[in-house]
Amino acid sequence: MYTVTARHHGGEWYVDYELTDTMSLGGGPHFVIDARSGEITGRRYEQ
């Protein structure tokens, strides 16, 4: 299960997926999305 947060800052949306169980291994994706075009301008994945 993930907790998803989205925040708008400086013309971009930052969307983060965090595991709700702190004892779980791994992580979720993190995206940066251009607020005007909707294009994903950055992404990273935690392992």
Order of alpha helices (4+ residues) and beta strands (2+ residues): beta-beta-beta-beta
